[in-house]
Amino acid sequence: MGIVAKAGDWAFKAFTAGLGVTTIYLTGTFSLNVYRGIAWHKAQPKIEYEDEQAS
């Protein structure tokens, strides 16, 4: 196997490893943002619902 082929193999391995790390990072941050969004939504006051119940 030539030097160019080995360099190509290493470049491909580095590229796919980078994609894997990026995928894991984006999955984690997406999950965290979904959790924060749900928590924020639940923390909002329920003024409209309370107004409907009072009338």
Phi, psi and omega per residue, in radians:
M1 nan 2.329 -3.094
G2 -1.404 2.962 -3.132
I3 -1.126 -0.678 -3.131
V4 -1.137 -0.688 3.127
A5 -1.157 -0.704 3.113
K6 -1.150 -0.698 3.113
A7 -1.118 -0.698 3.102
G8 -1.124 -0.704 3.107
D9 -1.101 -0.790 3.137
W10 -1.144 -0.660 3.108
A11 -1.119 -0.732 3.123
F12 -1.137 -0.736 3.119
K13 -1.110 -0.732 3.117
A14 -1.136 -0.706 3.131
F15 -1.115 -0.828 -3.124
T16 -1.194 -0.599 3.069
A17 -1.130 -0.715 3.085
G18 -1.080 -0.706 3.088
L19 -1.114 -0.689 3.125
G20 -1.131 -0.788 3.121
V21 -1.116 -0.742 3.121
T22 -1.090 -0.714 3.118
T23 -1.091 -0.777 3.129
I24 -1.119 -0.744 3.140
Y25 -1.088 -0.838 -3.119
L26 -1.149 -0.637 3.082
T27 -1.093 -0.768 3.132
G28 -1.135 -0.794 -3.117
T29 -1.215 -0.609 3.097
F30 -1.110 -0.799 3.138
S31 -1.075 -0.729 3.120
L32 -1.115 -0.729 3.128
N33 -1.165 -0.647 3.073
V34 -1.107 -0.777 3.121
Y35 -1.058 -0.797 3.136
R36 -1.128 -0.662 3.122
G37 -1.140 -0.730 3.112
I38 -1.150 -0.736 3.129
A39 -1.111 -0.719 3.119
W40 -1.118 -0.753 -3.105
H41 -1.100 -0.731 3.139
K42 -1.201 -0.443 -3.109
A43 -1.432 -0.175 -3.116
Q44 -1.248 2.497 3.131
P45 -1.161 2.605 -3.113
K46 -1.808 1.060 -3.058
I47 -1.175 -0.782 -3.093
E48 -1.087 -0.745 -3.129
Y49 -1.143 -0.744 -3.134
E50 -1.158 -0.646 3.119
D51 -1.140 -0.666 3.129
E52 -1.167 -0.660 -3.123
Q53 -1.240 -0.523 -3.097
A54 -1.312 -0.480 -3.069
S55 -1.588 nan nan
